[in-house]
Amino acid sequence: MPTSHRRHDGGHAEAPCARLVLAAVDRAARHRADGVPSVPLWSILDHLAIRPRSSAARLARRRLEALERSGSLRAERRHGVRVWGLTAAGVARLGGDRRALGELPESPQHRAWRQARVAAAQELDRVAEDLGALLARACALLAADPSAAGSDAWLVLAEELRHACRRLGSAVHCLHEWPEPAEQGADVDLRAEPPHSRGLDARALARLPSLRASRRNVVLWRGGPFG
């Protein structure tokens, strides 16, 4: 469990100590989904809970450069961006001080999981009510003359229903089905996992991986189906 959720901003900033920077580089690399062992500055700052363009960020950059000069880190450019990774000396240095990993702030992937759970717990009932209101509208149109509403009303309602169902499905996933991420590796949404619902036919099962895209992105809950 993370020791702190604070971010370190600039007013009276101090350079993060060497062991924390090494631990941040190590964890940032382990949390990359593609397994690349070197990481850019923005990712390291995120694992240190330091805001970009702050005085603390400038001091962290200097600490990275010092660790590079001492041989604990190696630097290179990937796609024009400077990235850092642990050397064998850096791994040995960090291995002798494993407490540094416990001193790091909450990891970005754990923060995303926690914030999504909080948002889902707060919004689930409201999202379900929104969907219920749309279903009631649809039932009312069907109970009257379906042709009287006109085709456009049905087309618009179809998009509204789709958006509302996706929001509800996302909220249910974030609250009940997204396991707490382990710190040892990247938290990847395995969209090909077994279905959580029963009774889906073969065509629905085949489409599940694509339907599950962005189910953890709570930002998409904002707004409506038309922006």
ABEGO torsion letter per residue (X at the ends): XBABABBBBAABBBBBBAAAAAAAAAAAAAABAAGBABBBAAAAAAAAGBBBGBAAAAAAAAAAAAAAAAGABBBBBBGGBBBBBBBAAAAAAAAABAAAAAABBBBAAAAAAAAAAAAAAAAAAAAAAAAAAAAAAAAAAAABBAAAAEAAAAAAAAAAAAAAAAAAAAAAAAAAABBBBBAABBBBBBAABBBABBGBBAAAAAAAAAAABGAABAAAABEBAAX
